[in-house]
Amino acid sequence: MNSSELEPLEPYPGSGKPWRCRHMCGRTVAPTLSNVAQGRGICRYCHSVFPYAGPATLYLVADRDAVKIGCANRSGRRIDDHRRLGWQLAWSLDVPTGDNAYNLEQAVIAWWRDELGLSPAYTSDHMPQYGATETARWEDTPPDSVLAHVEQLAETWSLPPLRPHLTRYLTERPTSVCTPRARRGPIAAGQLMLPGV
Ligand SMILES: [Zn+2]
């Protein structure tokens, strides 16, 4: 841990268990010794392309049958990647940090699975890239209901108000379903929906 500039904050829990440490950047992280020994998972704030400490986006994409929650870098291509797979953007919110976005995403998934008892809408066969575990069926949890839940969580967690940064795109339920493979070429004009359209 010391050679990776991590200062343990609690007794050694075993090599495969999260070990709370302070990284040299000053943030508290909980990597496992076995990961750190292989140079992995040392500090998500310093060693991740996802901006855990910087501005981020929480979004919901939808197709005919499902919704999918996700968090992303604000300037990234993640939402365009979903469009190429047949998803449409239902809403997106600017959130102060990637940490907030990730925690909101995980809380929505826990709400679907643990409170509402919903299974994922798709399997990893249908979504081989990623994200099947972040889906639920549209009927059980339409985009507006997820947004309302996120706003309630944000208030409970005393996050700055999210609504002013809200952009909403999708007003009608899509008629198409997502595909396992991306379509080649540019996104069709009809799929690029602008605010207010
Ligand atoms: Zn760090």
Boltz pocket constraint, residues with backbone or C-beta under 6 A from the ligand:
constraints:
  - pocket:
      binder: B
      contacts: [[A, 23], [A, 24], [A, 25], [A, 26], [A, 27], [A, 43], [A, 44], [A, 45], [A, 46], [A, 47]]
      max_distance: 6.0
